[in-house]
Amino acid sequence: MNNNRLSPLYKNIALWLLIGLVVTMLFNFFNRSQLAKEKAQLSYTKFLELVNEGKVARVVLQGDEISGERLDGKTFQTYSPSDPELLKLLREKGVEITAKPADDSPWYTTVLITWLPMILLVGIWIFFMRQMQAGGGKAMSFGKSRARLMNDNTRKVTFSDVAGIEEVKEEVAEIIEFLKDPKKFTRLGGRIPKGVLLVGPPGTGKTLLARAIAGEAGVPFFSISGSDFVEMFVGVGAARVRDLFLQGKKHAPCIIFIDEIDAVGRHRGAGLGGGHDEREQTLNQLLVEMDGFESNEGVILIAATNRPDVLDPALLRPGRFDRQIVVPIPDLKGRENILKVHTRKIPLSEVVNLSVLARGTPGFSGADLENLVNEAAIFAARSNKDRVTMEDFEKAKDKILMGSERKSMIISEEERKNTAYHEAGHTLVAKLIPGTDPIHKVTIIPRGRALGVTQQLPLDEKHTYTRDYLLNTLAVLMGGRAAEELVLQHLTTGAGNDIERSTELARKMVCNWGMSEYLGPLAFGKREEHIFLGREIAQNRDFSEDTARLIDSEIKKFVETSYQRARSLLREHEVALHALAKALLEKETLDSNEVDAIVTQYVNTPPESTSQVAAAGMAPAINA
């Protein structure tokens, strides 16, 4: 057997034996003390009276302490002064006398009382000294960096595991070349970038990209989170920053990766009291280490954040973060490549077409696509399949986009009918307005927090939105409420989310994008967010009361005009509306082909044209 394995075992056994010995000695010591306390205490006068009366059977003399037993079996204890007549009196009364040394305590009790406190103090001192010298998260090592050094045992991630962001991979690959062959770039007077900031929405692969850099670079790679710097103790954050870069210098050339740097790199002076708090002190130390008097040659800092707007400007300047690399949401080709990466180890059916899946998942991030593949595999395993099919992917996509089905939810026929007409209203308005995104699926099965869902998927990627597109979005959103009022002659709370989204979209059109013909291309309301107040509290209003009334009027105009537009379309094609609602009540879910068949059958007049919309004071649609 390995001696290294036995050593900890023996240490544990010895430790427990020592603890057991100490506990036993303490028990014996306190047990003797307790027994002594349990003996009846007598005054010396009373003791002499008992002796004179012949009621004492035996005594034990131990120094000044006298203990003994009476004729009736009761024990007693007392203390005597220096009385030379006592022994004579005891012999005369026939009392059995036993003498003992003044201190009859066992040797281990003396050691325990005398040496144990000193031994404990020395042991505690040695323990804390070792902890202070050790790294990591142990006691008294608050100032030590918590960065984790990637080693060969860590599972390597390479650029082959990263897809959908090819341009970003090219930029970070250049950093690896800097580290491997710096002379190639410095011979012409260039210098290695000191810092690279990865910016992008959540789930786009910023952390994965950093791990791939670590796997490809072949140099030491330190990884730490922004929240690992600051603790409850003052000065710990700055100390950890110093220790982090000290470790980096020792391992240079190396890469230091700080994830979620916005946790420590926010604007200074943003607190309510304007005080110099611990977070600012940590940021100041980070700024000095990145570009101060001391050089950090060969140490490249890579950081990731999805909130670049809250970072301190001093952190973003060249010389600290020389490069800011945007990691975007993947496009169509990128999504297909990401799906290929995540389906490497998953057995797929021959009918699975990843390009079709990529086309049907616009706006999905890399994390969303990984979740899609995982959910599809779970659906296939639930059905005891050997391979993941296209049907499993469709179920997974519906679950992610629309929520899980709640088939057990009990809904009355009246509510089902109301939901069917509501969703039919959304669907028919979207089909009647030209240029809208195709209807992917309509269902009245409760999903997530909704009683029904109408899902549209765009045909291609959109990066900017026209006024026409947004106006048509408003009309489609209002189609559900318009159908309820037109057919069922009542209003319900089912349109609450539609109304909320419509109002918010109309407000952005007026205040942010300058799409109001009356107010013109002006922006109202500064979009400044006070870092510690949040979005809701920190709304900054930079316009007058008269302008506020005009803004409200324009917002109302956008929403009400869209509502009337949707209502007019549904009234004109009410037969198709009834047919869609009836089909939903029968089948509960309709796909795009079934919707197209119903609309083609019952819609005899062509949908509104661009000229008709312009004449009505609105614009044609390209739905959201």
QUIZIHU-V433785 format. One record per residue. N is the residue number from 1. RES is the residue in one letter. PHI is phi in whole degrees, 0 to 359 (* if undefined). Layout:
BEGIN
N&RES&PHI / N&RES&PHI
END
This chain:
BEGIN
1&M&* / 2&N&291 / 3&N&295 / 4&N&295 / 5&R&284 / 6&L&288 / 7&S&303 / 8&P&298 / 9&L&297 / 10&Y&297 / 11&K&298 / 12&N&295 / 13&I&297 / 14&A&297 / 15&L&297 / 16&W&291 / 17&L&297 / 18&L&297 / 19&I&297 / 20&G&297 / 21&L&296 / 22&V&298 / 23&V&297 / 24&T&296 / 25&M&296 / 26&L&297 / 27&F&297 / 28&N&296 / 29&F&297 / 30&F&288 / 31&N&292 / 32&R&297 / 33&S&296 / 34&Q&292 / 35&L&296 / 36&A&295 / 37&K&291 / 38&E&288 / 39&K&291 / 40&A&292 / 41&Q&274 / 42&L&240 / 43&S&285 / 44&Y&296 / 45&T&297 / 46&K&297 / 47&F&299 / 48&L&296 / 49&E&298 / 50&L&295 / 51&V&295 / 52&N&297 / 53&E&277 / 54&G&73 / 55&K&262 / 56&V&256 / 57&A&271 / 58&R&208 / 59&V&223 / 60&V&238 / 61&L&259 / 62&Q&223 / 63&G&66 / 64&D&277 / 65&E&268 / 66&I&237 / 67&S&232 / 68&G&186 / 69&E&226 / 70&R&276 / 71&L&296 / 72&D&277 / 73&G&91 / 74&K&281 / 75&T&264 / 76&F&210 / 77&Q&209 / 78&T&206 / 79&Y&232 / 80&S&245 / 81&P&284 / 82&S&287 / 83&D&240 / 84&P&292 / 85&E&274 / 86&L&294 / 87&L&297 / 88&K&297 / 89&L&295 / 90&L&295 / 91&R&292 / 92&E&296 / 93&K&273 / 94&G&72 / 95&V&279 / 96&E&287 / 97&I&248 / 98&T&236 / 99&A&249 / 100&K&227 / 101&P&300 / 102&A&298 / 103&D&238 / 104&D&253 / 105&S&290 / 106&P&295 / 107&W&298 / 108&Y&289 / 109&T&292 / 110&T&298 / 111&V&297 / 112&L&298 / 113&I&286 / 114&T&276 / 115&W&259 / 116&L&300 / 117&P&302 / 118&M&292 / 119&I&296 / 120&L&296 / 121&L&297 / 122&V&296 / 123&G&296 / 124&I&297 / 125&W&297 / 126&I&297 / 127&F&300 / 128&F&291 / 129&M&296 / 130&R&294 / 131&Q&294 / 132&M&293 / 133&Q&278 / 134&A&279 / 135&G&264 / 136&G&77 / 137&G&261 / 138&K&277 / 139&A&298 / 140&M&63 / 141&S&247 / 142&F&299 / 143&G&279 / 144&K&281 / 145&S&291 / 146&R&261 / 147&A&293 / 148&R&260 / 149&L&270 / 150&M&290 / 151&N&240 / 152&D&291 / 153&N&283 / 154&T&288 / 155&R&297 / 156&K&281 / 157&V&251 / 158&T&243 / 159&F&296 / 160&S&290 / 161&D&272 / 162&V&247 / 163&A&222 / 164&G&88 / 165&I&225 / 166&E&296 / 167&E&296 / 168&V&294 / 169&K&298 / 170&E&295 / 171&E&293 / 172&V&286 / 173&A&296 / 174&E&295 / 175&I&295 / 176&I&295 / 177&E&296 / 178&F&305 / 179&L&288 / 180&K&283 / 181&D&220 / 182&P&295 / 183&K&296 / 184&K&301 / 185&F&257 / 186&T&281 / 187&R&295 / 188&L&258 / 189&G&95 / 190&G&282 / 191&R&230 / 192&I&289 / 193&P&301 / 194&K&277 / 195&G&210 / 196&V&230 / 197&L&253 / 198&L&267 / 199&V&240 / 200&G&175 / 201&P&297 / 202&P&299 / 203&G&86 / 204&T&273 / 205&G&105 / 206&K&293 / 207&T&292 / 208&L&298 / 209&L&296 / 210&A&297 / 211&R&296 / 212&A&293 / 213&I&298 / 214&A&298 / 215&G&290 / 216&E&271 / 217&A&289 / 218&G&73 / 219&V&237 / 220&P&304 / 221&F&229 / 222&F&259 / 223&S&237 / 224&I&208 / 225&S&264 / 226&G&300 / 227&S&284 / 228&D&283 / 229&F&279 / 230&V&269 / 231&E&236 / 232&M&285 / 233&F&269 / 234&V&291 / 235&G&89 / 236&V&292 / 237&G&300 / 238&A&296 / 239&A&296 / 240&R&291 / 241&V&297 / 242&R&300 / 243&D&293 / 244&L&298 / 245&F&287 / 246&L&295 / 247&Q&296 / 248&G&299 / 249&K&296 / 250&K&293 / 251&H&256 / 252&A&299 / 253&P&286 / 254&C&207 / 255&I&237 / 256&I&247 / 257&F&246 / 258&I&248 / 259&D&273 / 260&E&52 / 261&I&291 / 262&D&296 / 263&A&294 / 264&V&237 / 265&G&254 / 266&R&289 / 267&H&311 / 268&R&279 / 269&G&74 / 270&A&264 / 271&G&288 / 272&L&295 / 273&G&270 / 274&G&70 / 275&G&280 / 276&H&269 / 277&D&275 / 278&E&297 / 279&R&296 / 280&E&293 / 281&Q&297 / 282&T&296 / 283&L&297 / 284&N&300 / 285&Q&294 / 286&L&296 / 287&L&297 / 288&V&294 / 289&E&293 / 290&M&286 / 291&D&206 / 292&G&243 / 293&F&290 / 294&E&274 / 295&S&272 / 296&N&241 / 297&E&296 / 298&G&85 / 299&V&253 / 300&I&253 / 301&L&260 / 302&I&245 / 303&A&230 / 304&A&230 / 305&T&201 / 306&N&249 / 307&R&231 / 308&P&293 / 309&D&290 / 310&V&260 / 311&L&284 / 312&D&291 / 313&P&301 / 314&A&296 / 315&L&282 / 316&L&268 / 317&R&288 / 318&P&301 / 319&G&104 / 320&R&249 / 321&F&261 / 322&D&290 / 323&R&231 / 324&Q&244 / 325&I&254 / 326&V&275 / 327&V&256 / 328&P&273 / 329&I&295 / 330&P&293 / 331&D&274 / 332&L&302 / 333&K&294 / 334&G&296 / 335&R&296 / 336&E&296 / 337&N&293 / 338&I&295 / 339&L&298 / 340&K&296 / 341&V&294 / 342&H&281 / 343&T&257 / 344&R&302 / 345&K&261 / 346&I&248 / 347&P&290 / 348&L&255 / 349&S&290 / 350&E&294 / 351&V&276 / 352&V&289 / 353&N&244 / 354&L&291 / 355&S&293 / 356&V&293 / 357&L&299 / 358&A&296 / 359&R&291 / 360&G&268 / 361&T&232 / 362&P&293 / 363&G&84 / 364&F&285 / 365&S&273 / 366&G&300 / 367&A&294 / 368&D&297 / 369&L&291 / 370&E&297 / 371&N&294 / 372&L&300 / 373&V&297 / 374&N&295 / 375&E&295 / 376&A&296 / 377&A&296 / 378&I&293 / 379&F&299 / 380&A&294 / 381&A&293 / 382&R&296 / 383&S&266 / 384&N&59 / 385&K&269 / 386&D&273 / 387&R&223 / 388&V&275 / 389&T&256 / 390&M&295 / 391&E&298 / 392&D&295 / 393&F&295 / 394&E&295 / 395&K&297 / 396&A&295 / 397&K&295 / 398&D&296 / 399&K&295 / 400&I&288 / 401&L&280 / 402&M&245 / 403&G&98 / 404&S&285 / 405&E&291 / 406&R&244 / 407&K&291 / 408&S&280 / 409&M&291 / 410&I&272 / 411&I&235 / 412&S&288 / 413&E&298 / 414&E&295 / 415&E&291 / 416&R&299 / 417&K&296 / 418&N&298 / 419&T&295 / 420&A&298 / 421&Y&291 / 422&H&299 / 423&E&291 / 424&A&296 / 425&G&297 / 426&H&303 / 427&T&295 / 428&L&293 / 429&V&298 / 430&A&295 / 431&K&283 / 432&L&279 / 433&I&271 / 434&P&291 / 435&G&86 / 436&T&284 / 437&D&290 / 438&P&297 / 439&I&287 / 440&H&270 / 441&K&196 / 442&V&232 / 443&T&215 / 444&I&247 / 445&I&283 / 446&P&303 / 447&R&228 / 448&G&60 / 449&R&257 / 450&A&253 / 451&L&280 / 452&G&202 / 453&V&219 / 454&T&245 / 455&Q&247 / 456&Q&243 / 457&L&233 / 458&P&291 / 459&L&282 / 460&D&218 / 461&E&286 / 462&K&235 / 463&H&246 / 464&T&230 / 465&Y&235 / 466&T&279 / 467&R&299 / 468&D&299 / 469&Y&302 / 470&L&290 / 471&L&296 / 472&N&292 / 473&T&299 / 474&L&299 / 475&A&296 / 476&V&294 / 477&L&298 / 478&M&275 / 479&G&297 / 480&G&294 / 481&R&295 / 482&A&297 / 483&A&293 / 484&E&300 / 485&E&289 / 486&L&291 / 487&V&266 / 488&L&268 / 489&Q&59 / 490&H&207 / 491&L&246 / 492&T&233 / 493&T&280 / 494&G&297 / 495&A&267 / 496&G&302 / 497&N&291 / 498&D&298 / 499&I&294 / 500&E&297 / 501&R&293 / 502&S&296 / 503&T&296 / 504&E&295 / 505&L&295 / 506&A&297 / 507&R&297 / 508&K&294 / 509&M&299 / 510&V&278 / 511&C&270 / 512&N&254 / 513&W&252 / 514&G&59 / 515&M&259 / 516&S&274 / 517&E&293 / 518&Y&280 / 519&L&275 / 520&G&80 / 521&P&282 / 522&L&237 / 523&A&254 / 524&F&238 / 525&G&90 / 526&K&293 / 527&R&266 / 528&E&268 / 529&E&244 / 530&H&290 / 531&I&300 / 532&F&259 / 533&L&258 / 534&G&89 / 535&R&289 / 536&E&289 / 537&I&284 / 538&A&264 / 539&Q&290 / 540&N&254 / 541&R&256 / 542&D&243 / 543&F&221 / 544&S&279 / 545&E&295 / 546&D&297 / 547&T&295 / 548&A&299 / 549&R&294 / 550&L&295 / 551&I&298 / 552&D&299 / 553&S&295 / 554&E&291 / 555&I&298 / 556&K&299 / 557&K&297 / 558&F&302 / 559&V&290 / 560&E&292 / 561&T&296 / 562&S&295 / 563&Y&296 / 564&Q&295 / 565&R&296 / 566&A&296 / 567&R&297 / 568&S&296 / 569&L&296 / 570&L&290 / 571&R&294 / 572&E&293 / 573&H&238 / 574&E&292 / 575&V&297 / 576&A&295 / 577&L&298 / 578&H&298 / 579&A&294 / 580&L&295 / 581&A&295 / 582&K&296 / 583&A&296 / 584&L&293 / 585&L&294 / 586&E&279 / 587&K&259 / 588&E&71 / 589&T&222 / 590&L&236 / 591&D&267 / 592&S&296 / 593&N&294 / 594&E&293 / 595&V&295 / 596&D&299 / 597&A&296 / 598&I&292 / 599&V&295 / 600&T&297 / 601&Q&289 / 602&Y&254 / 603&V&265 / 604&N&267 / 605&T&266 / 606&P&294 / 607&P&295 / 608&E&303 / 609&S&266 / 610&T&298 / 611&S&294 / 612&Q&296 / 613&V&294 / 614&A&298 / 615&A&294 / 616&A&276 / 617&G&85 / 618&M&238 / 619&A&235 / 620&P&292 / 621&A&247 / 622&I&218 / 623&N&298 / 624&A&271
END
